[in-house]
Amino acid sequence: MKKIAHHQFIFLLFFAFLYFFLTSCGAGYSSQEADPYRSGTEGVVVSFLNAEYVFYDQQYLRLQLKLENKGAFDKPQGKVVLSGYDPGIVKINSEPIALPDDFFGKNQYALEGSVYFVQVPEDGPISLSLGNSYEAILQTSVCYSYQTIATPTVCLLYNPDDNRYICQQDPIQLSSQGAPVAVTEVKQDFTQDHVRFTVTLQHLGDGTVVNAYDMNAFDACPYGLDRNNVNHVGVSMEISGLGEPSCFPNSGYVSLNQDGTGIIICTFTLREQRTYTTPLKIILDYNYLDVKQQGISIYKSSSAVEDNTAVGGSGNYASNNDCSCSDANLKKWGGCVCLYISGQMYYCSEGTTQIPVSANDDTIEYEIYGSTTVNMCGDSVHPTSSCPYRGTTYVSKDPKKLSIYGTVTDSRTVSERCTLVPQ
């Protein structure tokens, strides 16, 4: 009985080893991408943040944009261009807005990429000289360079006729890699001393693929693109320890068809007489165009918007019930909160602005407004009321510090210290 049990043990051990080998390098083998954070089909995303899109003659738009790198590629180079408006009416600065330098994508330590807030520069207020109203569709077009990396694990079979090391792998199916263009399938074929990979690419995003390595196409984006400027992706492959593969097309420049699909075939020469699994690194390079739209309405106002820069000192114009924010504060804090007393708006500037109040009243009423990136306002550290927040505070004969707070769209808290000076 002991001898039989021993033989059974040896048989089971051999069977377990064989099963492990076949499932690692056989028909049942499944490949996973090495980096789980490389998922999703978005790259750079631009969105409008304003709460209202109704404006009046002689008012500044003070449009604010949210820039997000939702993919897995770091530091894309690019520009944001606004269009769709009459420049004689809407005085948005015509210069493109550059993407931030430190615009990082997702990684293993941060599952969300960089977020930046940008205030669109204006050369002047709205000028509605003809008619009583004007409607337009504002369009933001972001053109940027991007890269996709896929690292499926493949099997290298030195001698396909050696039955002891057969590696009949099914095609590897992939989904997304944290970018708008993805590797969706990898097929393998073996010959003596060689392995050939047929790689399928797919455009999965909602925008337009602009030719890789083509500065003329990038400069023409977004308005001057034609069919020769789009739907070409640069592809390269790498396996550790092996040399450069030979590919078709040999330029590594793959054209996408009308369905957004492209194929490249690359062959590697094997250097070792053994079978093993290893990552195949596939890199896709391309430029990309994504477009967002927002309708605006402009009407004649009963009076020109007053210039409140003397209160805030930031160079922005603010109308009643408004709170603009400088680019520096948007980038650092994500938004601003402002104090209103008797219809007058004040930038508190961390207590450096002295706000006159009546000493005859023991209690005064005030309102807290936020920039367009602020969705909650209040007098507590974690406000729960929508903006504007209306409150009261007691005033004596001595200056009083009043703290106001807001919650920006990414859940951070912004605050100000306001100095109320009795008069």
Backbone torsions as a table, in degrees:
resi	resn	phi	psi	omega
1	MET	NA	-38.9	179.8
2	LYS	-65.1	-38.4	-179.3
3	LYS	-65.8	-41.5	178.8
4	ILE	-64.2	-42.4	179.2
5	ALA	-62.4	-36.7	178.9
6	HIS	-65.4	-43.4	179.0
7	HIS	-64.4	-38.2	177.7
8	GLN	-62.9	-39.5	179.5
9	PHE	-62.9	-44.4	179.0
10	ILE	-62.0	-41.8	-179.8
11	PHE	-63.5	-45.1	179.5
12	LEU	-63.5	-39.3	178.6
13	LEU	-62.9	-43.7	178.9
14	PHE	-63.9	-41.5	-179.9
15	PHE	-63.8	-41.0	178.4
16	ALA	-63.0	-41.8	178.0
17	PHE	-63.3	-43.4	-179.6
18	LEU	-64.0	-42.2	178.2
19	TYR	-61.9	-43.2	179.2
20	PHE	-61.4	-42.8	-178.8
21	PHE	-65.0	-45.5	-177.0
22	LEU	-67.1	-39.2	179.8
23	THR	-74.7	-19.1	177.4
24	SER	-86.1	-27.9	-175.1
25	CYS	-147.9	49.5	-179.1
26	GLY	-147.0	-160.3	-174.8
27	ALA	-63.3	-27.3	-178.6
28	GLY	-88.8	3.0	-174.7
29	TYR	-70.3	133.2	176.0
30	SER	-123.3	137.5	-176.6
31	SER	-103.0	137.1	175.7
32	GLN	-115.7	147.6	175.9
33	GLU	-70.6	143.6	-172.8
34	ALA	-70.3	-27.5	-174.3
35	ASP	-116.6	103.4	-176.6
36	PRO	-60.9	-26.8	-179.4
37	TYR	-71.0	-13.4	178.1
38	ARG	-81.3	77.2	178.8
39	SER	-142.3	161.6	-177.1
40	GLY	98.0	162.6	-174.6
41	THR	-119.1	17.6	-179.5
42	GLU	-110.6	153.6	173.4
43	GLY	-117.2	-109.6	176.5
44	VAL	-84.8	130.0	-178.7
45	VAL	-124.2	130.1	177.3
46	VAL	-116.4	134.5	178.5
47	SER	-138.8	152.6	175.4
48	PHE	-80.6	143.9	-177.2
49	LEU	-116.2	-5.8	-177.2
50	ASN	-63.6	144.8	178.5
51	ALA	-81.2	-31.8	-178.6
52	GLU	-125.9	146.8	178.5
53	TYR	-127.9	31.9	172.0
54	VAL	-111.6	125.0	-175.0
55	PHE	-129.4	169.2	-177.7
56	TYR	-130.3	155.9	179.8
57	ASP	-52.6	136.3	-180.0
58	GLN	73.4	12.0	176.0
59	GLN	-99.1	152.3	172.4
60	TYR	-89.7	140.5	179.8
61	LEU	-69.0	-41.4	-175.6
62	ARG	49.9	49.9	178.9
63	LEU	-67.8	139.4	177.3
64	GLN	-122.5	134.9	-179.1
65	LEU	-114.7	147.0	174.2
66	LYS	-109.3	121.0	178.7
67	LEU	-105.4	125.5	-179.5
68	GLU	-128.7	137.1	170.9
69	ASN	-101.4	95.8	-174.5
70	LYS	-90.8	-1.1	179.1
71	GLY	-98.5	-163.1	-175.3
72	ALA	-112.8	14.9	-179.9
73	PHE	-104.4	133.8	-177.5
74	ASP	-89.5	143.5	170.8
75	LYS	53.4	55.1	172.5
76	PRO	-65.9	144.1	176.2
77	GLN	-96.8	136.9	-179.3
78	GLY	-179.8	-170.6	-174.0
79	LYS	-148.9	152.2	174.7
80	VAL	-115.8	127.8	-177.8
81	VAL	-122.0	130.8	176.2
82	LEU	-101.4	141.8	-177.9
83	SER	-153.1	-177.6	176.2
84	GLY	94.2	2.5	-176.7
85	TYR	-121.0	158.8	175.2
86	ASP	-81.8	114.9	-177.7
87	PRO	-65.7	-15.1	174.9
88	GLY	-76.3	-18.0	179.9
89	ILE	-105.8	-51.8	-178.9
90	VAL	-100.0	120.2	-170.9
91	LYS	-100.5	47.0	174.7
92	ILE	-68.2	136.6	178.0
93	ASN	-60.1	133.7	-173.0
94	SER	-78.9	-11.6	-178.7
95	GLU	-70.1	136.2	176.8
96	PRO	-61.4	150.5	176.5
97	ILE	-93.6	121.2	-178.0
98	ALA	-77.8	145.4	173.7
99	LEU	-67.3	149.8	-179.4
100	PRO	-60.3	153.4	178.8
101	ASP	-68.9	-45.7	-178.1
102	ASP	-95.8	69.1	-175.6
103	PHE	-109.1	82.1	-171.6
104	PHE	-87.4	148.0	176.1
105	GLY	-91.0	-169.7	178.6
106	LYS	-69.2	150.6	172.9
107	ASN	-150.0	-176.3	-175.3
108	GLN	-67.2	-18.0	179.8
109	TYR	-99.0	-21.4	-179.5
110	ALA	-135.8	107.3	-175.7
111	LEU	-79.8	-1.3	172.0
112	GLU	-125.6	138.9	-177.7
113	GLY	-80.4	-171.9	-176.6
114	SER	-66.3	150.0	175.0
115	VAL	-131.1	129.7	177.2
116	TYR	-130.6	148.6	176.7
117	PHE	-114.5	132.6	-175.6
118	VAL	-129.1	133.0	172.4
119	GLN	-95.5	126.9	-176.4
120	VAL	-70.6	124.0	-179.1
121	PRO	-70.8	143.4	179.3
122	GLU	-126.1	145.7	178.8
123	ASP	-91.0	-10.0	-179.4
124	GLY	177.4	174.4	179.7
125	PRO	-76.3	169.3	175.6
126	ILE	-59.5	140.7	179.2
127	SER	-129.5	93.8	-178.7
128	LEU	-95.7	83.5	-173.7
129	SER	-83.3	-26.1	-178.2
130	LEU	-120.6	134.5	177.3
131	GLY	77.6	175.6	-178.1
132	ASN	-103.4	-7.7	-179.7
133	SER	-156.2	161.9	179.0
134	TYR	-153.1	130.7	177.6
135	GLU	-122.1	143.1	-178.7
136	ALA	-148.4	160.8	173.5
137	ILE	-107.1	104.6	175.6
138	LEU	-72.5	135.6	-179.2
139	GLN	-125.4	128.0	171.5
140	THR	-104.3	125.9	177.0
141	SER	-116.9	120.9	178.4
142	VAL	-110.6	122.9	177.5
143	CYS	-111.8	128.0	-174.9
144	TYR	-155.3	155.8	175.2
145	SER	-85.9	144.6	-180.0
146	TYR	-149.6	167.0	-176.7
147	GLN	-145.4	140.3	175.1
148	THR	-113.1	136.2	175.6
149	ILE	-124.3	124.9	173.5
150	ALA	-120.8	138.9	-177.7
151	THR	-133.0	62.9	177.2
152	PRO	-67.8	149.0	176.5
153	THR	-87.0	124.9	-177.2
154	VAL	-117.7	168.9	-179.2
155	CYS	-113.6	128.9	178.5
156	LEU	-101.8	117.6	-176.9
157	LEU	-113.0	111.9	-175.0
158	TYR	-70.3	-44.3	-176.5
159	ASN	-127.3	100.8	-177.8
160	PRO	-67.2	-14.7	179.6
161	ASP	-88.6	-6.0	179.4
162	ASP	-85.5	105.8	-174.1
163	ASN	-65.0	-17.5	-179.9
164	ARG	-74.7	-17.6	-175.5
165	TYR	-129.3	34.9	178.4
166	ILE	-64.0	134.9	-179.4
167	CYS	-134.0	75.1	-177.6
168	GLN	-88.6	83.6	-174.6
169	GLN	-87.4	135.0	173.2
170	ASP	-70.2	161.6	176.2
171	PRO	-56.2	140.7	178.7
172	ILE	-86.9	123.1	179.2
173	GLN	-99.6	125.8	177.9
174	LEU	-118.7	162.9	-178.8
175	SER	-109.7	-92.3	-178.6
176	SER	-127.0	160.9	-177.7
177	GLN	-130.3	31.0	178.4
178	GLY	71.9	43.6	-177.1
179	ALA	-168.7	159.6	-177.6
180	PRO	-74.3	-15.6	174.5
181	VAL	-117.6	134.4	-172.5
182	ALA	-134.1	157.8	166.9
183	VAL	-86.5	121.0	-175.8
184	THR	-107.7	-19.1	179.8
185	GLU	-155.5	142.0	174.9
186	VAL	-130.7	118.4	175.5
187	LYS	-104.1	147.1	-179.9
188	GLN	-121.8	139.4	172.6
189	ASP	-134.9	144.4	-175.3
190	PHE	-120.2	137.8	166.9
191	THR	-130.6	174.9	-179.1
192	GLN	-58.3	120.1	176.7
193	ASP	69.8	7.9	-177.5
194	HIS	-137.2	153.1	171.0
195	VAL	-133.3	134.1	-176.9
196	ARG	-115.9	131.6	179.8
197	PHE	-113.7	127.5	172.7
198	THR	-105.5	111.5	-172.1
199	VAL	-109.6	128.9	178.1
200	THR	-103.6	130.3	176.6
201	LEU	-105.8	151.9	178.7
202	GLN	-144.0	131.5	172.6
203	HIS	-80.5	114.3	-176.2
204	LEU	-107.6	-11.3	-177.0
205	GLY	-81.3	179.2	-178.4
206	ASP	-97.1	-5.0	-176.1
207	GLY	-96.2	-148.1	-177.6
208	THR	-125.0	132.0	175.5
209	VAL	-80.7	122.0	178.6
210	VAL	-104.6	143.3	-171.8
211	ASN	-51.7	136.3	173.7
212	ALA	-73.3	153.7	173.8
213	TYR	60.4	16.9	-174.7
214	ASP	-117.8	96.5	-178.8
215	MET	-65.9	-32.0	178.0
216	ASN	-62.9	-41.2	178.1
217	ALA	-66.7	-40.7	-180.0
218	PHE	-65.1	-41.2	178.6
219	ASP	-66.7	-33.6	-179.1
220	ALA	-74.8	-20.4	-179.3
221	CYS	-70.3	132.0	9.3
222	PRO	-99.7	-17.9	-166.6
223	TYR	-85.4	-30.0	-170.7
224	GLY	-99.1	14.4	-177.8
225	LEU	-72.3	142.0	170.5
226	ASP	-127.5	-177.4	-173.7
227	ARG	-65.9	-20.3	177.1
228	ASN	-79.1	-11.0	-177.0
229	ASN	-97.2	-2.1	-170.6
230	VAL	-126.5	162.6	169.8
231	ASN	67.7	37.5	171.7
232	HIS	-128.6	129.5	-175.8
233	VAL	-120.9	133.9	174.0
234	GLY	-83.9	132.8	-176.4
235	VAL	-127.8	134.2	171.8
236	SER	-136.2	152.9	179.9
237	MET	-132.1	152.3	-177.4
238	GLU	-150.3	135.6	170.9
239	ILE	-126.8	128.2	-176.9
240	SER	-58.4	130.4	177.5
241	GLY	89.3	-8.7	178.6
242	LEU	-110.6	158.2	-179.1
243	GLY	-80.7	-170.6	178.8
244	GLU	-65.7	136.9	176.9
245	PRO	-80.5	161.2	169.1
246	SER	-96.8	133.0	-170.6
247	CYS	-128.2	158.2	170.9
248	PHE	-133.1	120.5	0.3
249	PRO	-66.9	143.1	-172.7
250	ASN	-70.6	-13.3	176.7
251	SER	-80.1	-13.3	-174.4
252	GLY	71.1	16.0	-176.4
253	TYR	-107.7	105.6	-170.5
254	VAL	-101.7	132.0	177.4
255	SER	-91.9	133.9	176.1
256	LEU	-91.6	138.8	179.7
257	ASN	-82.6	-171.1	-176.1
258	GLN	-64.0	-24.6	178.0
259	ASP	-87.0	2.4	-178.7
260	GLY	78.5	21.3	-176.7
261	THR	-110.9	141.9	175.8
262	GLY	-142.9	158.8	-177.0
263	ILE	-135.1	139.4	172.0
264	ILE	-133.9	143.4	-179.7
265	ILE	-119.7	124.5	-179.4
266	CYS	-129.8	139.9	-178.2
267	THR	-120.0	128.9	176.4
268	PHE	-105.4	144.5	172.5
269	THR	-93.3	125.8	-178.0
270	LEU	-82.3	148.4	-175.0
271	ARG	-115.4	-11.9	-177.7
272	GLU	-124.0	142.3	-179.2
273	GLN	-86.8	64.5	177.8
274	ARG	-156.7	161.3	177.7
275	THR	-105.7	132.8	179.6
276	TYR	-159.0	162.1	176.9
277	THR	-99.0	150.4	-178.1
278	THR	-161.4	155.4	176.6
279	PRO	-71.2	140.0	169.7
280	LEU	-105.9	114.8	-179.2
281	LYS	-91.3	121.5	179.5
282	ILE	-116.9	124.4	-178.1
283	ILE	-117.0	126.7	176.5
284	LEU	-111.2	127.8	177.3
285	ASP	-116.4	139.3	-179.5
286	TYR	-168.1	167.7	167.6
287	ASN	-106.1	163.3	-173.6
288	TYR	-145.6	147.2	178.1
289	LEU	-124.8	125.8	176.2
290	ASP	-129.5	140.4	-173.1
291	VAL	-126.4	135.9	172.8
292	LYS	-127.6	150.4	-177.7
293	GLN	-128.7	151.2	178.3
294	GLN	-150.1	125.3	178.5
295	GLY	-78.4	142.8	175.6
296	ILE	-130.4	151.8	176.2
297	SER	-126.8	135.9	-179.0
298	ILE	-125.5	134.4	-178.6
299	TYR	-129.5	160.3	172.8
300	LYS	-67.9	135.1	177.9
301	SER	-99.7	158.2	-179.7
302	SER	-72.6	-25.1	177.5
303	SER	-152.8	156.3	-179.4
304	ALA	-66.0	147.7	177.8
305	VAL	-70.4	130.7	-177.6
306	GLU	-70.5	148.3	177.6
307	ASP	-83.8	110.4	-177.5
308	ASN	-102.4	17.4	-178.0
309	THR	-65.3	-23.3	178.8
310	ALA	-65.6	-27.5	178.5
311	VAL	-78.8	-48.6	-173.7
312	GLY	-90.0	-33.7	178.0
313	GLY	69.5	18.8	-176.0
314	SER	-103.3	-3.3	-179.1
315	GLY	88.8	-2.7	177.1
316	ASN	-95.8	153.2	175.4
317	TYR	-100.9	135.5	-178.4
318	ALA	-127.2	131.8	173.7
319	SER	-93.2	175.1	179.7
320	ASN	-57.9	145.0	-179.8
321	ASN	59.5	42.5	-179.7
322	ASP	-138.4	159.6	179.2
323	CYS	-151.5	99.5	-179.7
324	SER	-87.2	167.2	-173.3
325	CYS	-142.4	136.6	-179.5
326	SER	-71.5	158.6	177.7
327	ASP	-58.9	-38.9	-178.5
328	ALA	-63.5	-44.3	179.8
329	ASN	-70.3	-35.5	176.1
330	LEU	-61.0	-43.7	-178.3
331	LYS	-69.2	-38.0	-175.4
332	LYS	-82.0	-46.8	-172.2
333	TRP	-109.3	-21.4	-178.7
334	GLY	92.2	-5.7	179.8
335	GLY	170.5	178.7	-179.4
336	CYS	-138.0	155.2	171.0
337	VAL	-122.9	146.0	-177.1
338	CYS	-130.8	154.7	-177.8
339	LEU	-108.2	134.8	175.3
340	TYR	-116.6	129.6	172.9
341	ILE	-133.0	123.3	-178.8
342	SER	55.3	37.9	177.4
343	GLY	81.2	-2.0	-179.6
344	GLN	-99.9	132.2	-178.8
345	MET	-93.1	140.3	179.5
346	TYR	-131.7	134.5	164.9
347	TYR	-87.2	117.7	-174.4
348	CYS	-73.0	-30.6	176.9
349	SER	52.7	48.0	177.3
350	GLU	52.3	44.4	173.6
351	GLY	86.4	-4.9	-177.8
352	THR	-78.0	-19.8	176.6
353	THR	-91.0	124.3	177.3
354	GLN	-89.8	120.7	-175.1
355	ILE	-104.3	114.7	-178.4
356	PRO	-73.2	135.6	175.9
357	VAL	-134.8	159.8	-178.9
358	SER	-76.5	128.7	178.9
359	ALA	-82.4	-7.2	-178.6
360	ASN	-77.7	-20.1	-179.3
361	ASP	-103.3	130.2	177.0
362	ASP	-69.7	-33.7	-177.1
363	THR	-126.3	132.6	176.9
364	ILE	-118.2	153.7	176.5
365	GLU	-97.8	146.5	178.4
366	TYR	-146.5	166.7	176.6
367	GLU	-131.7	147.7	176.7
368	ILE	-116.3	123.9	175.9
369	TYR	-115.6	155.6	177.1
370	GLY	-122.3	159.8	171.8
371	SER	-64.2	173.5	-174.9
372	THR	-65.7	-12.5	176.3
373	THR	-88.9	-3.5	-177.6
374	VAL	-103.4	126.3	-178.0
375	ASN	-113.2	-12.2	176.6
376	MET	-130.3	140.6	179.5
377	CYS	-134.8	153.7	177.2
378	GLY	174.2	-173.2	-179.5
379	ASP	-108.5	14.2	176.3
380	SER	-119.5	163.1	-173.5
381	VAL	-62.2	-33.1	179.0
382	HIS	-120.3	80.5	-175.5
383	PRO	-65.1	146.1	-179.3
384	THR	-122.7	1.9	-179.0
385	SER	-100.0	144.3	176.0
386	SER	-68.1	152.1	176.3
387	CYS	-78.2	142.3	0.6
388	PRO	-81.6	152.9	175.3
389	TYR	-101.7	132.1	179.6
390	ARG	-110.3	126.7	-177.9
391	GLY	-142.3	177.4	176.1
392	THR	-131.4	155.6	177.1
393	THR	-147.0	149.7	-178.8
394	TYR	-85.2	137.5	-179.4
395	VAL	-123.8	128.0	175.1
396	SER	-107.3	-156.3	-178.7
397	LYS	-85.5	-8.7	-179.0
398	ASP	-103.6	153.8	175.9
399	PRO	-55.9	145.7	-176.0
400	LYS	-126.5	138.2	174.7
401	LYS	-93.2	126.8	177.0
402	LEU	-119.5	123.3	179.4
403	SER	-96.2	132.4	177.0
404	ILE	-125.1	149.2	-172.3
405	TYR	-136.7	157.3	173.9
406	GLY	-148.0	155.0	176.3
407	THR	-112.2	121.6	-178.9
408	VAL	-82.4	172.1	-172.1
409	THR	-63.6	-22.3	177.3
410	ASP	-98.2	21.6	172.5
411	SER	76.7	3.3	173.4
412	ARG	-74.0	156.5	178.2
413	THR	-105.2	131.7	173.0
414	VAL	-112.0	150.6	-176.3
415	SER	-146.0	162.6	174.8
416	GLU	-142.0	152.5	173.2
417	ARG	-112.6	120.6	-175.5
418	CYS	-108.4	131.9	180.0
419	THR	-100.8	111.2	178.7
420	LEU	-94.2	122.8	-176.7
421	VAL	-113.1	114.2	179.9
422	PRO	-64.1	141.5	179.4
423	GLN	-113.0	NA	NA
